[in-house]
Amino acid sequence: MIVNLEGHIESVTYADEETGFTIAKVRVSGQKQYVTVVGHLLPPSPGEILKMRGEWIIHPRFGKQFKIQQYETSVPASIYGIQKYLGSGLIKGIGPVMAGRLVKKFGKHTLEVIENESEKLAEVEGIGIKRIEFITKAWKDQKDIRNVMLFLQSHDVSIAHAVKIFRQYGNRSLELLRNNPYRLATDIHGIGFATADGIAEKLGFAKDSELRAGAGILYVLNQLADQGHVYYPYWSLLDRSHDILDIDRSVLIKAFSNIELEKRIVIEDLNIGIDGFQENNKAVYLKRFHISEVTTERLMKKLANTPKSITGIDSGEAIEWVQRQLSITLAENQVEAVRCALENKIMVITGGPGTGKTTIINAILKIFLRHRARVSLAAPTGRAAKRMAESTSHEAMTIHRMLEYSFRSGGFRRNEERPLSCDLMIVDETSMIDSMLMHYLLKAIPYYATLILVGDVNQLPSVGPGNVLHDIIESHYVPVVELNEIFRQAKESLIITNAHRINSGILPELRSTEPNDDFFFIEKEDPEDVLKIILELAKDRIPKRFGLDPVDDIQILTPMHRGTVGAGNLNSELQNLLNPREERLFRGNREFRINDKVMQIINNYDKEVFNGDIGKISEIDLEDQTVSICFDGRDVTYDFTDLDEIVLAYAISVHKSQGSEYPAVIIPVLTQHYMLLQRNLIYTAVTRARRLAVIVGTRKAFGIGVRNNKTQKRYTYLRHRLG
């Protein structure tokens, strides 16, 4: 039977930010005990008054509950309710203590004072002018966001997404969404095409509307970019778009023309007969990727053909001199690499672990510094830059930081108009650099500089679109020196020798015989057994035997995100095992704790934190609704609503580990991972280990991965543009 019920929220037992599903205790007039209510609510706040319509149900485990079907909310009128309401974390800057002071001062008029006479807040201890501005803005935002949320909730948009939409568009949210809901998919991280399409359908947009067709094509292209493609063949893209959108091809063909006229895509005729074209030679680029590829070609050719600023170096004399200075004897191909760097404007040095790349960098650096060259060292990630600085005793920076991103202007301040001041640029871990970042880097390198690209071409390609290092090497446009000799000291490491065996398609020796070995294989077939072994290794066995910290020094690298030994489940298990704290912050189906190991999963230029950066949660502030995360000694503050940029990082994907090294890595390898088991993935994972690599899984799965050299094809055209 449907009944009406009214009361104020006493406490919130559970609230899922994604779905809005809430379990709360409500104080209802005339009832001695709190009523348990369940339903989908806007962010519920203790003290808030609920006018509900619904029915009583009996839950088999939790007993009598009131299931909400419809409801209205209003602010509380009683002093007790107001204090509860304000102290709930609803308004940033007001916690339980401050809420008590406000209510003590203004009583029943507290909310009216905040809304209409905010200057009076200065009469309360601990509130100054800045805090007043902070509180009044937060109060206004809460009112405005409720209107947006009510609209979005009626269209089945989650509360978490509603908050993001409001933060992106503010009071214009409803107007913009009614005009073009598809913009959500491109404007806001975490909201995909399916969500935007659902909103559009409820707003009356036709399934075959040109707006939907154009947005759908862009959605498919962005999906393909996530798989590493810089462009995609026209007819294949048309087929994919048709399958996903279920729109007539004639409508899609017209949409292609429309979004090309809007300069959102570029359709270019490429050479027939390459890259798997079937019916014709048309390629479709998202505009930004076409610009990046064409600009990379133009700038590399201009750089290669401009005289260098440092001239007159006798390469033979310089090589003899640097060997004496470093007390080393360079191998033949190392000598060739140094000579090549001295005689060319651009070159590539590629090779696996233990082949002497660091030695060559130091030799080149020393020679150029002898000639008073201005030198810049860069790498794609903070950890790679730090490692480069340690091995060269010379400052090294991330590429993003070197290029000086400006959040205000939305771009890098270093470019062709304001280039870097350097005569020599050495870039390490170049295999990680995607198409967009390479084009921005080249724009900032002065034409008179020498550019040396260092990397291991056999590792996984960049997470972002492109295969830049591979394409530059395959173009044969610039000299390439490949290092393939493992030096004596490196040969003592099973990690290094086995990595080279893997790269050659040879299964490593999986039985360790020496107590000081650094490479181990533990055979387990059942995923639950693999999980159990990983947990034992991380918590007890490796720390006790090798003296390593379970959180800071041990990294689990997994091929998958889902499943028993996927990153998701491993993180949950490891979090409970290694950081079993009571205080927890829930964000949807995720939870965070102080001291959790976490990773940034998108580039955030404002915070100067980038995709793949790993940090540790140092503080959770429930009053200000912020989380502080320490990245390499630097604290970065996140609003609660920004936490979808962060995931737990006790276990991460192999892709996300690129550019980093860890004292110890544990790698699960099972036949369930079959689709992802590739040689370059296994090779990349093993080469992340500095002191210890442990493979846990089956010989069959490991063998599949080592033998499988069929890497996923990426549609890029850079090598042909350069060649």
Secondary structure by P-SEA (a helix, b strand, c coil): ccbbbbbbbccccccccccccbbbbbbcccccbbbbbbccccccccccccbbbbbbbbbccccbbbbbccccccccccaaaaaaaaaccccccccaaaaaaaaaacccaaaaaaccccccccccccccaaaaaaaaaaaaaaaaaaaaaaaaaaacccaaaaaaaaaacccaaaaaaaacccccccccccccaaaaaaaaaaaccccccaaaaaaaaaaaaaaaaaaccccccaaaaaaaaaaaacccaaaaaaaaaaaaaaccbbbbbcccccccccccbbbbbcaaaaaaaaaaaaaaaaaaaccccccccaaaaaaaaaaaaacccccaaaaaaaaaaacccbbbbbbcccccaaaaaaaaaaaaaaaccbbbbbcccaaaaaaaaaaccbbbbccccccccccccccccccccccccccbbbbcccccccaaaaaaaaaaccccbbbbbbccccccccccccaaaaaaaaaccbbbbbbccccccccccaaaaaaaaaaaccccccccccccccbbbbbbccaaaaaaaaaaaacccccccccccccccbbbbbccccccccaaaaaaaaaaacccccbbbbcccccccccbbbbbccccccccccccbbbbbccccccccbbbbbcccbbbbbcccccccccccccccccccccccccbbbbbbcccccccccaaaaaaaaaccccbbbbcccaaaaaaaaacccccccccccccccc
